[in-house]
Amino acid sequence: MLIVVAMRCTDAHASVRPLSGEVHADPRMAGPSPADHAALESGLRLAERTGGRCVVVTQAPVAAEDVLREALSCGANEVLRVDSGAEPDERAADSGAGTAKSLAGAIRARFGVPDVLLTGDHSIDRGTGATPAFLASEMRCAQALGLVSLETTGTDEGGRLRGVRRLDRGRRERLAIPLPAVCSVEPAGVRLRTATLPATLAARSAEIPVHQAAAEPAALRVRAASGYRPRAKELPPPAGSEARQRVLELTGAHEQREPPRIVTTDDPAEAAEELVSFLRDKGYLDG
């Protein structure tokens, strides 16, 4: 069984400028999220129980190779870094479809079609959770998203995995997942194992293969952002040939107005009758 874990490397402590809204991320501080760690641990467990291979793929710049080295030290059989050549602003504007297309092309080119493709349920920088669904579309396979656990005791007689997904009101949904499949997992009680010292030292000098993917143009490019301004509502001009008449009509200074009334009562029936009478006088109720 071939298990591929797609991880995302992002800065969890990015700063935002209050005036311009510009996000400044430091690639040196980037790393995987707890959901990505849970996906890696689930992939390693699945590979151990089925006797398969676990490979880790990420689409990121050179600074993200430490994430792949950590995966090697924890027991991954192989790693791959995908370089799409996109600029940082283009990567930020990607909704997940471009990332999924680059990852799917790199995985098929180097490993073929995997039996299981694992990801985190959502990234900490975007949080949309759309990339796993796009990956399932690109790989043309089943999808099981938002799993809290993935059965790693092997496949059943039908060649399926068993997963549990969280539902509303504390309920759970048990799934029989056909292979091949894309599964996204939540960081619910799954912690990445601690790497041994020899494995960590060996991963430092390991060669990280790179797949050069073609840069896909962003489908949506945001050039400027501003607050929503509703369209002005057209109103008829005030009547009157003189300016004073128009000002009086606009302000309603000489109109007869009913003064407000405050009704204080401890009887609910009397309070309800007073409210109904007010609504009837204003024309909101008939009869």
Phi, psi and omega in degrees: 000135178255119179247123178248130178249117178264118183246151179245133180252119182211158180277118181278351182239041179294145180258148182238128177282124185297324186283313185263343183076011181286135181261126179247116179245140180259115181300333181290339180262006184282154179189177180281157178272168175303326178294322177293321176297321178295322177295320179295316180296320178296321177294320179294319179295318180295322178293323180292319184286331183258356183070026182263194180245142179242119179240150184240134182231140174216146175254105187196167176286183184298328182298343182272006181293339176297328177296319179290324177294323176297321178295321177297319181293334180276350175127006178294141182283329183202154179228162179207132175253130180258124178249109182274347181074010181279150177286160180302321180291329177289323177293325180290329181278353182288133180274357182119336181291317180294318178297316180296321180294318179293317180295316181297319178295319179292320180294315180295323183291326186259323186243347187086200180272118181284160175285319180225132176241114185254141174217169169286157184292327174199154179274159183278346180267328181249314174072016181276331182069021183273336185298317177301321179293320176296323178297318178298324177292319180291322181276351179057054181220176181289163179224144175221106190252148176071041181278139174266343175204150179228122183294122184246021178271016180106183180262156177278189186296334181271010181069042182234157171263164179239127181229164178234130180242143181280136176240174179292159177060032175075010181275164179229148178239123179267130186240141167257110192260116177285152179256146358286157184207155172253125182235131173250138187240150174268154177280062184256092177075010179248115180245141180291138180295160179271129181285149177282160181296314177300321179292324178293318179294322180291326181289336180296325182259007181288146178276131182260111178290149183234133174251121181271110180261153178288135180289125178266131178295143180293133180290331181227123181242119181270117181263331179205149179232135180210166180291155181285129177241110180293152180292140181297140181272132181280129179237148179292146180290153178292145180279153179129140179274339181254155181296324181296319179295320179292321178294320178296323179290323179291319183274337182066035185292324185259012180279149177280122182239142177277122181295150180292148179239141176247117181252122179244120181207152176259359181265115180300324181294319178294319178297318179294320179295323178294320179293318180295321179295321178295315180294325179290321179293328180276355177091009180279338179237149179263148174081000000 
